[in-house]
């Protein structure tokens, strides 16, 4: 499996910034933002790919995976 699938990617609307904000908790701080949700997700996926490539190229270990932890239900309190 490709490493990029092991990390949760979040795109959410920010009232404060008045745009969509993309992040990948656990892999990097910050992220990307924009007015088009799909474009922000696409850019976020590219950043994830580049970040993973950078880790692997430098011989660093990747941070622990964040996928498979059922974050959606945890946020809902289920």
C-alpha positions in Angstrom: 0.0 0.0 0.0 1.2 3.5 -0.8 2.2 5.4 2.3 0.0 8.4 1.5 -3.1 6.3 2.3 -1.9 5.9 5.9 -2.6 9.6 6.8 -5.9 11.3 7.4 -6.4 14.3 5.2 -8.9 17.0 6.3 -10.5 19.8 4.4 -12.8 22.1 6.4 -14.4 25.5 6.0 -12.8 28.2 8.2 -15.2 31.0 9.2 -12.2 32.9 10.5 -10.3 32.7 7.2 -13.4 32.6 4.9 -11.9 29.7 2.9 -11.4 26.0 2.9 -8.3 24.8 4.9 -6.6 21.5 4.3 -4.4 19.7 6.8 -2.8 16.4 7.5 -2.5 16.0 11.3 0.4 13.8 12.3 2.4 14.2 9.1 3.0 18.0 9.0 1.8 21.3 10.5 0.1 23.9 8.4 -1.3 22.9 5.0 -3.1 24.7 2.3 -6.2 26.9 1.7 -8.4 28.2 -1.0 -12.0 28.9 -2.1 -12.6 25.6 -4.0 -12.9 22.5 -1.7 -11.9 20.0 -4.4 -8.9 22.1 -5.4 -7.7 22.4 -1.8 -8.0 18.6 -1.4 -6.1 18.0 -4.5 -3.3 20.4 -3.4 -3.3 18.8 0.1 -2.8 15.3 -1.5 0.2 16.7 -3.5 1.7 18.2 -0.3 1.3 14.8 1.4 3.1 13.1 -1.5 5.9 15.6 -1.4 6.3 15.4 2.3 6.5 11.6 2.3 9.0 11.7 -0.6 11.1 14.2 1.4 11.1 11.9 4.5 12.0 8.9 2.5 14.7 10.7 0.5 16.4 12.0 3.6 16.2 8.5 5.3 14.0 9.7 8.1 11.3 7.5 9.5 7.7 8.5 8.7 5.5 9.6 11.6 3.0 7.1 12.9 0.0 6.6 10.6 -3.2 8.4 11.4 -5.6 6.4 9.2 -7.9 3.7 10.6 -8.6 5.5 13.8 -12.2 6.3 13.0 -11.8 10.0 13.7 -15.2 10.9 12.2 -17.1 8.9 14.8 -14.8 10.1 17.6 -15.6 13.7 16.7 -19.3 12.9 16.8 -18.9 11.2 20.2 -20.1 7.8 18.8 
